[in-house]
Amino acid sequence: MTSTLPPSAPAAVRLRGLVRRHGDVRALDGVDLDVAAGTFTAVMGPSGSGKSTLLRCAAGLDRPDAGRVEVAGTALDGLSERRLTLLRRDRIGFVFQSFNLLPTLTAAQNVALPLRLAGRRPARGEVRAALARVGLAGRERHRPAELSGGQCQRVAIARALIARPAVLFGDEPTGALDSATGAEVMDMLRSLVDEEGRTLVTVTHDPLAAARADRVVFLVDGRLAGEIVAPTADTVAATLAALRPAGAGVDTANTGTDRVPAAGSAC
Ligand SMILES: Nc1ncnc2c1ncn2[C@@H]1O[C@H](COP(=O)(O)OP(=O)(O)OP(=O)(O)O)[C@@H](O)[C@H]1O
């Protein structure tokens, strides 16, 4: 199946015929998908169905073997590595399950890093405002070891958003957090869409997290296998259960009900 917008509708992300092979494995097997600007899309599916590969190709972190990726109207295929790096820096944000903060830098310095790497000095109050936006007012001078896991992920999100990317991609951004903290982070991500018109695309295994999205798309064996608009945790869980091959066990990844927080300090 495909999930595309009319050609005239503004798409923050447009994927056409995406194929990505790893040896004999077709991690993506012909995916057509549009993500409308200003929306929150969750990507779900069984373990190994191609979710991370989809995100990495859409974000320009990996190159598909065939097909086309457009982000905010720019086609990624054919871009030189340098142009792709600049596009990722300026137009694409990415957060991972691990927070990847630099331990010796303060929260504010971590958030400012993408601007500094781009040769730009942050405007007065810009970093403080970015941290306040993710609920970390007053934490500017804390280093990662002095922050909780949820706070570290908020710093990582502020860092990913500081350059005002066209799309923020998240690969299980709450996967290392306990359920309550993960829910708070998902609520904060939702508010970024509602209040600022941000565009989010997030892989998650958690039906409760996916229920915050406007739309959930499901992958199976590298192909789109369905979608739910205006999802609830129940409709998401039921769809996932129906997609799981008969006899398959519970997904080894976190399901949101059995999450264990990352050990030790969080970052
Ligand atoms: N670098 C790689 N080398 C070889 N095979 C890979 C590589 N990356 C992904 N794959 C394979 O491609 C398929 C899709 O992997 P991917 O990580 O995208 O799935 P996923 O849905 O994100 O899985 P999970 O939910 O377990 O994280 C899997 O069969 C995986 O083993």
The ligand as an SDF file (V2000), in Angstrom:
LIG
                    3D

 31 33  0  0  0  0  0  0  0  0999 V2000
   23.4510   -2.3350    8.7790 N   0  0  0  0  0  0  0  0  0  0  0  0
   22.7450   -3.4360    8.5610 C   0  0  0  0  0  0  0  0  0  0  0  0
   23.3290   -4.5500    8.0890 N   0  0  0  0  0  0  0  0  0  0  0  0
   22.6160   -5.6720    7.8340 C   0  0  0  0  0  0  0  0  0  0  0  0
   21.2780   -5.7720    8.0350 N   0  0  0  0  0  0  0  0  0  0  0  0
   20.6490   -4.6990    8.5090 C   0  0  0  0  0  0  0  0  0  0  0  0
   21.3370   -3.4720    8.8000 C   0  0  0  0  0  0  0  0  0  0  0  0
   20.4370   -2.5800    9.2580 N   0  0  0  0  0  0  0  0  0  0  0  0
   19.2370   -3.2030    9.2630 C   0  0  0  0  0  0  0  0  0  0  0  0
   19.3660   -4.4730    8.8160 N   0  0  0  0  0  0  0  0  0  0  0  0
   18.2700   -5.4480    8.6460 C   0  0  0  0  0  0  0  0  0  0  0  0
   17.2110   -4.7970    7.9910 O   0  0  0  0  0  0  0  0  0  0  0  0
   15.9660   -5.1620    8.5580 C   0  0  0  0  0  0  0  0  0  0  0  0
   15.2630   -3.9280    9.0770 C   0  0  0  0  0  0  0  0  0  0  0  0
   16.0100   -3.3970   10.1640 O   0  0  0  0  0  0  0  0  0  0  0  0
   15.5150   -2.1270   10.9930 P   0  0  0  0  0  0  0  0  0  0  0  0
   16.5230   -1.8600   12.0430 O   0  0  0  0  0  0  0  0  0  0  0  0
   15.2000   -1.0380   10.0500 O   0  0  0  0  0  0  0  0  0  0  0  0
   14.1640   -2.6720   11.6290 O   0  0  0  0  0  0  0  0  0  0  0  0
   13.2870   -2.0760   12.8250 P   0  0  0  0  0  0  0  0  0  0  0  0
   11.8680   -2.2550   12.4300 O   0  0  0  0  0  0  0  0  0  0  0  0
   13.7460   -0.7050   13.1520 O   0  0  0  0  0  0  0  0  0  0  0  0
   13.6570   -3.0780   13.9960 O   0  0  0  0  0  0  0  0  0  0  0  0
   13.6150   -2.8880   15.5960 P   0  0  0  0  0  0  0  0  0  0  0  0
   12.1870   -2.5990   15.9660 O   0  0  0  0  0  0  0  0  0  0  0  0
   14.0660   -4.2210   16.1110 O   0  0  0  0  0  0  0  0  0  0  0  0
   14.5560   -1.7730   15.9460 O   0  0  0  0  0  0  0  0  0  0  0  0
   16.2700   -6.1890    9.6360 C   0  0  0  0  0  0  0  0  0  0  0  0
   16.1480   -7.4800    9.0600 O   0  0  0  0  0  0  0  0  0  0  0  0
   17.7130   -5.9040    9.9820 C   0  0  0  0  0  0  0  0  0  0  0  0
   18.3400   -7.0590   10.4480 O   0  0  0  0  0  0  0  0  0  0  0  0
  1  2  1  0
  2  3  1  0
  2  7  2  0
  3  4  2  0
  4  5  1  0
  5  6  2  0
  6  7  1  0
  6 10  1  0
  7  8  1  0
  8  9  2  0
  9 10  1  0
 10 11  1  0
 11 12  1  0
 11 30  1  0
 12 13  1  0
 13 14  1  0
 13 28  1  0
 14 15  1  0
 15 16  1  0
 16 17  2  0
 16 18  1  0
 16 19  1  0
 19 20  1  0
 20 21  2  0
 20 22  1  0
 20 23  1  0
 23 24  1  0
 24 25  2  0
 24 26  1  0
 24 27  1  0
 28 29  1  0
 28 30  1  0
 30 31  1  0
M  END
$$$$
